């Protein structure tokens, strides 16, 4: 590999125009899928992504796609080319095989090869998390599955689902037979294939306008530009070898001892390379928490890119300078069939993002991030049952009612709607009102949890509590929370966030705590309460600006007690307004600093 990318003579104005045209096409694909989908997990939570891959299988354009979905799509495009050497215009492929480049079985990916002047120039990709995929229990996250057979998902290893722009009805019938609420799935499929076809038409028009030769030159120049940008960024970093560890919490009966995770980072500013080594981790486990190859790459990449300039393009040119080393049969590596990867996109993946981004904080103050929420609580569960409002019609959906405290950075407080690290803040929280209209649930309360964000010079975001239950018929709730024992960690003097918790609230007023895998049936009158984690803090809390602490108390992010005992900010009692006692604050901060030694 050369020290710097070759500089192709390409008009920089045209480079900017075409890169934005590519992103505009991805955004139009995204809007098509968002507006046309039927299930709430897609249409409200936005648990889907679109992107464009080159004909030879390199990620080109992502716009606002979630990195967990698209950073590994080159593997899927490669599988399409290898399995189908007879690609032709009008083809479309359904791919959800985690052993062949997909993330996990719940992410149904539609790949459409785009031909320009008879050449396979691009592939339009639409990937959407389904409400149901035929699992043996009603959830797309089956953490307790000992292997893919117990998981039960329908697996499509990049199969042709359209030929000459028409559905292959055999595949459609298979899905409708095995997937719960088949009309909902079929509506989501039509939305996804429609999004991919929109991308196809727009790319064909772009090629007709500018010509295939120009677009090929653009792709080379765009990748080289991205590589130059990331080279500049890596060369700002000091040379370092960093190691960071974390642990996924135990799940009784699944992983009773938890899952230790280790990330080794090497930053070489001279060669302008970042190396992420994940090989020193446990072998695949007999449960659904194993990372697929795509997810191991995606989530390590996300942790790295979270710590670099956010304006760097996220494409194959950038990835030339970030190497992720994996090994076969590893829980964060290359899964060996038939180990289940049902929960590959979250849980261990969230821990991997956190461990990677917080490892950068080991460089020193001003680098890296704290850790964010790791809890896929009951606030983000798959709910299912029968809807008495609509003739006992079956329903199933994954809700996103939790918030998930985001990590603090060297320059800002955490984002309150992170949800989970793998989503990079791009997933949406559901509308309570729309969830209650679409499904027979009652949301009793939704609130932020005071004092739950990790204290620091910059504060982690608070966690969220949601309480909900069924209306007229029983409802099954399935999820696989993490973070109930090991909270998101603060860095460089910042405090940890709070742990998660899930409780079933019985009609008689009693509560039962649920730790690990949640698979419960709630009767009418019963509720479940999910509290996700607060994000970790960054830097010494005693260095936080007093005005920020005052605002936190006024907004009820933190209590007066935490302001005084953790941040050392003392207030004067005033009937009209809250005011800082500057002299008492100065004395309190000196006293707290001295007590810490």
Secondary structure by P-SEA (a helix, b strand, c coil): cccccccccccaaaaaaaaaaaaaaaaaaaaaaaacccccccccccccccccccccccccccccccccccccaaaaaaaaaaacccccccbbbbbccccccccccccbbbbbbbbccccccbbbbbbbbccccccccccccccccccccccccccccccccccccccaaaaaaaaaacccaaaaaaaaaaaaaaaaaaaaaaaaaaaaaccaaaaaaaaaaaaaaaaaaaaaaaaacccbbbbbbbbcccccccccccbbbbbbbbbbccccbbbbbcccccccccccccccaaaaaaaaaaaaaaaccccccccccccccbbbbbbcccccccccccccccccccaaaaaaaaaaaaaaaccccccccccccccccccbbbbbbbbccccbbbbbbbbcccccbbbbcccccccccccccccccccccccaaaaaaaccccccbbbbbcccccccccccbbbbbbbcccccbbbbbbbbbccccccccccccbbbbbbbbbbbbccccbbbbbccbbbbbbccccbbbbbbbbbbbccccccccaaaaaaaaaacccccccccccccbbbcccccbbbbaaaaaaaaaaaaaaaac
